[in-house]
Amino acid sequence: MKSFIISLLPALLLTWSADGAPSGSPTAERDTLPVAGRHGPDTEHPFLIRRVTLPALQMYPGQESLLQVAPTGYLREVPPLKRTPDRYVRRVKRYRDFWEAIIPEYTKLHFAGGMGLLSFGFGWDYGRKKQWETDLYIGFVPRFSSDRASATFTLKQNYIPWKIPLGGSWSFEPLETGLYFSRVVADGNFWVREPKKYGGPYYRFATSFRANVFLGQRITLGLSRKHFNKSLTFFYELSTCDLYVVSAFTNKYLNVTDILSLAFGLKFQIL
């Protein structure tokens, strides 16, 4: 009989007041019952416990807890159920969080600048004011004087300290600076280690790898939600590489224009 009553508890929870039972509920009388668990088996509680023919819900001061009949004849407090996700659920959540975190937030088109005639890239912006950007590019270098076209891969880090609103949907970023590393993937004239055909350490720099620094400016137009992109940014950059800087100190015939490269680009903000 007790097990039958216990099975009815979830469906027959009754909330009682100190003055009387709610309308439509079974008749009950004020009573005190020994309660086990919180105050011990010999403690009597006059708090809203009544003798009823159905399972009761005891109301502690400021707390609700479900009571069930224990084999000893006392009412026993049942702690609330806690659903703990199993290892599989936690693993799937970590997997999804990881891939959501590395979704690119924008794409870029980059023209010239020591990373190919035309480069396509994507990246992430972060920081309190989104002042940091990390880009990955793949570029294209036509044949020109070489036997075949080449590909470039570039890792670029940008820093944009200020953004000035211009009114409407326009904003201006007066300073953009950073550095990037480019690698040319090709046969023949581009290499990391000097080939043996040159007969010794003649070249001090690898021809397929360049480290660059740059300065530039950007202007941004915010777009409405009906467009795929959140905003569109135009930028230009003046850059130089490690080889040009060293050459400027060792060759007095070089001018500033000989060691600087001009680049243009577009940024399509998605997220």
Secondary structure as a PSIPRED ss2 file (coil, helix, strand):
# PSIPRED VFORMAT (PSIPRED V4.0)

   1 M C   1.000  0.000  0.000
   2 K H   0.000  1.000  0.000
   3 S H   0.000  1.000  0.000
   4 F H   0.000  1.000  0.000
   5 I H   0.000  1.000  0.000
   6 I H   0.000  1.000  0.000
   7 S H   0.000  1.000  0.000
   8 L H   0.000  1.000  0.000
   9 L H   0.000  1.000  0.000
  10 P H   0.000  1.000  0.000
  11 A H   0.000  1.000  0.000
  12 L C   1.000  0.000  0.000
  13 L C   1.000  0.000  0.000
  14 L C   1.000  0.000  0.000
  15 T C   1.000  0.000  0.000
  16 W C   1.000  0.000  0.000
  17 S C   1.000  0.000  0.000
  18 A C   1.000  0.000  0.000
  19 D C   1.000  0.000  0.000
  20 G C   1.000  0.000  0.000
  21 A C   1.000  0.000  0.000
  22 P C   1.000  0.000  0.000
  23 S C   1.000  0.000  0.000
  24 G C   1.000  0.000  0.000
  25 S C   1.000  0.000  0.000
  26 P C   1.000  0.000  0.000
  27 T C   1.000  0.000  0.000
  28 A C   1.000  0.000  0.000
  29 E E   0.000  0.000  1.000
  30 R E   0.000  0.000  1.000
  31 D C   1.000  0.000  0.000
  32 T C   1.000  0.000  0.000
  33 L E   0.000  0.000  1.000
  34 P E   0.000  0.000  1.000
  35 V E   0.000  0.000  1.000
  36 A E   0.000  0.000  1.000
  37 G C   1.000  0.000  0.000
  38 R C   1.000  0.000  0.000
  39 H C   1.000  0.000  0.000
  40 G C   1.000  0.000  0.000
  41 P C   1.000  0.000  0.000
  42 D C   1.000  0.000  0.000
  43 T E   0.000  0.000  1.000
  44 E E   0.000  0.000  1.000
  45 H E   0.000  0.000  1.000
  46 P C   1.000  0.000  0.000
  47 F C   1.000  0.000  0.000
  48 L C   1.000  0.000  0.000
  49 I C   1.000  0.000  0.000
  50 R E   0.000  0.000  1.000
  51 R E   0.000  0.000  1.000
  52 V C   1.000  0.000  0.000
  53 T C   1.000  0.000  0.000
  54 L C   1.000  0.000  0.000
  55 P C   1.000  0.000  0.000
  56 A C   1.000  0.000  0.000
  57 L E   0.000  0.000  1.000
  58 Q E   0.000  0.000  1.000
  59 M E   0.000  0.000  1.000
  60 Y E   0.000  0.000  1.000
  61 P C   1.000  0.000  0.000
  62 G C   1.000  0.000  0.000
  63 Q E   0.000  0.000  1.000
  64 E E   0.000  0.000  1.000
  65 S E   0.000  0.000  1.000
  66 L E   0.000  0.000  1.000
  67 L E   0.000  0.000  1.000
  68 Q E   0.000  0.000  1.000
  69 V E   0.000  0.000  1.000
  70 A C   1.000  0.000  0.000
  71 P C   1.000  0.000  0.000
  72 T C   1.000  0.000  0.000
  73 G C   1.000  0.000  0.000
  74 Y C   1.000  0.000  0.000
  75 L E   0.000  0.000  1.000
  76 R E   0.000  0.000  1.000
  77 E E   0.000  0.000  1.000
  78 V E   0.000  0.000  1.000
  79 P C   1.000  0.000  0.000
  80 P C   1.000  0.000  0.000
  81 L C   1.000  0.000  0.000
  82 K C   1.000  0.000  0.000
  83 R C   1.000  0.000  0.000
  84 T C   1.000  0.000  0.000
  85 P C   1.000  0.000  0.000
  86 D C   1.000  0.000  0.000
  87 R H   0.000  1.000  0.000
  88 Y H   0.000  1.000  0.000
  89 V H   0.000  1.000  0.000
  90 R H   0.000  1.000  0.000
  91 R H   0.000  1.000  0.000
  92 V H   0.000  1.000  0.000
  93 K H   0.000  1.000  0.000
  94 R H   0.000  1.000  0.000
  95 Y H   0.000  1.000  0.000
  96 R H   0.000  1.000  0.000
  97 D H   0.000  1.000  0.000
  98 F H   0.000  1.000  0.000
  99 W H   0.000  1.000  0.000
 100 E H   0.000  1.000  0.000
 101 A H   0.000  1.000  0.000
 102 I C   1.000  0.000  0.000
 103 I C   1.000  0.000  0.000
 104 P C   1.000  0.000  0.000
 105 E C   1.000  0.000  0.000
 106 Y E   0.000  0.000  1.000
 107 T E   0.000  0.000  1.000
 108 K E   0.000  0.000  1.000
 109 L E   0.000  0.000  1.000
 110 H E   0.000  0.000  1.000
 111 F E   0.000  0.000  1.000
 112 A C   1.000  0.000  0.000
 113 G C   1.000  0.000  0.000
 114 G C   1.000  0.000  0.000
 115 M C   1.000  0.000  0.000
 116 G C   1.000  0.000  0.000
 117 L C   1.000  0.000  0.000
 118 L E   0.000  0.000  1.000
 119 S E   0.000  0.000  1.000
 120 F E   0.000  0.000  1.000
 121 G E   0.000  0.000  1.000
 122 F E   0.000  0.000  1.000
 123 G E   0.000  0.000  1.000
 124 W E   0.000  0.000  1.000
 125 D E   0.000  0.000  1.000
 126 Y E   0.000  0.000  1.000
 127 G C   1.000  0.000  0.000
 128 R C   1.000  0.000  0.000
 129 K C   1.000  0.000  0.000
 130 K C   1.000  0.000  0.000
 131 Q C   1.000  0.000  0.000
 132 W E   0.000  0.000  1.000
 133 E E   0.000  0.000  1.000
 134 T E   0.000  0.000  1.000
 135 D E   0.000  0.000  1.000
 136 L E   0.000  0.000  1.000
 137 Y E   0.000  0.000  1.000
 138 I E   0.000  0.000  1.000
 139 G E   0.000  0.000  1.000
 140 F E   0.000  0.000  1.000
 141 V E   0.000  0.000  1.000
 142 P C   1.000  0.000  0.000
 143 R C   1.000  0.000  0.000
 144 F C   1.000  0.000  0.000
 145 S C   1.000  0.000  0.000
 146 S C   1.000  0.000  0.000
 147 D C   1.000  0.000  0.000
 148 R C   1.000  0.000  0.000
 149 A C   1.000  0.000  0.000
 150 S E   0.000  0.000  1.000
 151 A E   0.000  0.000  1.000
 152 T E   0.000  0.000  1.000
 153 F E   0.000  0.000  1.000
 154 T E   0.000  0.000  1.000
 155 L E   0.000  0.000  1.000
 156 K E   0.000  0.000  1.000
 157 Q E   0.000  0.000  1.000
 158 N E   0.000  0.000  1.000
 159 Y E   0.000  0.000  1.000
 160 I C   1.000  0.000  0.000
 161 P C   1.000  0.000  0.000
 162 W C   1.000  0.000  0.000
 163 K C   1.000  0.000  0.000
 164 I E   0.000  0.000  1.000
 165 P E   0.000  0.000  1.000
 166 L E   0.000  0.000  1.000
 167 G E   0.000  0.000  1.000
 168 G C   1.000  0.000  0.000
 169 S C   1.000  0.000  0.000
 170 W E   0.000  0.000  1.000
 171 S E   0.000  0.000  1.000
 172 F E   0.000  0.000  1.000
 173 E E   0.000  0.000  1.000
 174 P E   0.000  0.000  1.000
 175 L E   0.000  0.000  1.000
 176 E E   0.000  0.000  1.000
 177 T E   0.000  0.000  1.000
 178 G E   0.000  0.000  1.000
 179 L E   0.000  0.000  1.000
 180 Y E   0.000  0.000  1.000
 181 F E   0.000  0.000  1.000
 182 S E   0.000  0.000  1.000
 183 R E   0.000  0.000  1.000
 184 V E   0.000  0.000  1.000
 185 V E   0.000  0.000  1.000
 186 A C   1.000  0.000  0.000
 187 D C   1.000  0.000  0.000
 188 G C   1.000  0.000  0.000
 189 N C   1.000  0.000  0.000
 190 F C   1.000  0.000  0.000
 191 W C   1.000  0.000  0.000
 192 V C   1.000  0.000  0.000
 193 R C   1.000  0.000  0.000
 194 E C   1.000  0.000  0.000
 195 P C   1.000  0.000  0.000
 196 K H   0.000  1.000  0.000
 197 K H   0.000  1.000  0.000
 198 Y H   0.000  1.000  0.000
 199 G C   1.000  0.000  0.000
 200 G C   1.000  0.000  0.000
 201 P C   1.000  0.000  0.000
 202 Y C   1.000  0.000  0.000
 203 Y C   1.000  0.000  0.000
 204 R C   1.000  0.000  0.000
 205 F C   1.000  0.000  0.000
 206 A C   1.000  0.000  0.000
 207 T C   1.000  0.000  0.000
 208 S C   1.000  0.000  0.000
 209 F E   0.000  0.000  1.000
 210 R E   0.000  0.000  1.000
 211 A E   0.000  0.000  1.000
 212 N E   0.000  0.000  1.000
 213 V E   0.000  0.000  1.000
 214 F E   0.000  0.000  1.000
 215 L E   0.000  0.000  1.000
 216 G E   0.000  0.000  1.000
 217 Q E   0.000  0.000  1.000
 218 R E   0.000  0.000  1.000
 219 I E   0.000  0.000  1.000
 220 T E   0.000  0.000  1.000
 221 L E   0.000  0.000  1.000
 222 G E   0.000  0.000  1.000
 223 L C   1.000  0.000  0.000
 224 S C   1.000  0.000  0.000
 225 R C   1.000  0.000  0.000
 226 K C   1.000  0.000  0.000
 227 H C   1.000  0.000  0.000
 228 F C   1.000  0.000  0.000
 229 N C   1.000  0.000  0.000
 230 K C   1.000  0.000  0.000
 231 S E   0.000  0.000  1.000
 232 L E   0.000  0.000  1.000
 233 T E   0.000  0.000  1.000
 234 F E   0.000  0.000  1.000
 235 F E   0.000  0.000  1.000
 236 Y E   0.000  0.000  1.000
 237 E E   0.000  0.000  1.000
 238 L E   0.000  0.000  1.000
 239 S E   0.000  0.000  1.000
 240 T E   0.000  0.000  1.000
 241 C E   0.000  0.000  1.000
 242 D H   0.000  1.000  0.000
 243 L H   0.000  1.000  0.000
 244 Y H   0.000  1.000  0.000
 245 V H   0.000  1.000  0.000
 246 V H   0.000  1.000  0.000
 247 S H   0.000  1.000  0.000
 248 A H   0.000  1.000  0.000
 249 F H   0.000  1.000  0.000
 250 T H   0.000  1.000  0.000
 251 N C   1.000  0.000  0.000
 252 K C   1.000  0.000  0.000
 253 Y C   1.000  0.000  0.000
 254 L C   1.000  0.000  0.000
 255 N C   1.000  0.000  0.000
 256 V H   0.000  1.000  0.000
 257 T H   0.000  1.000  0.000
 258 D H   0.000  1.000  0.000
 259 I H   0.000  1.000  0.000
 260 L C   1.000  0.000  0.000
 261 S E   0.000  0.000  1.000
 262 L E   0.000  0.000  1.000
 263 A E   0.000  0.000  1.000
 264 F E   0.000  0.000  1.000
 265 G E   0.000  0.000  1.000
 266 L E   0.000  0.000  1.000
 267 K E   0.000  0.000  1.000
 268 F E   0.000  0.000  1.000
 269 Q E   0.000  0.000  1.000
 270 I C   1.000  0.000  0.000
 271 L C   1.000  0.000  0.000
